[in-house]
Amino acid sequence: MAVNKSVIKALKILELISKSDEGLTLSEIYKEVDIPKATCYDILQALYAEDAVYYKNEILKTYVVGSKLFTIGQ
């Protein structure tokens, strides 16, 4: 079975974000996960649209884990 690289990247992003109480910016995320900025942005926007992440700080655009993931985890 072929591995879906987008899913792997999304999971890495979510795992990283989940470790930060204050949230992480796009720049912090793509540098840490080591993926292109545009790819990271696209994944974050998809996760945001699905309530998997949200902005803890609208001005700084810091991402934190969203309510949907808490619901799934329960």
Secondary structure, DSSP 4 states (H G I P E B T S, - for coil): ----HHHHHHHHHHHHHHT-SS-B-HHHHHHHHT--HHHHHHHHHHHHHTTSEEEEETTTTEEEE-HHHHHHH-
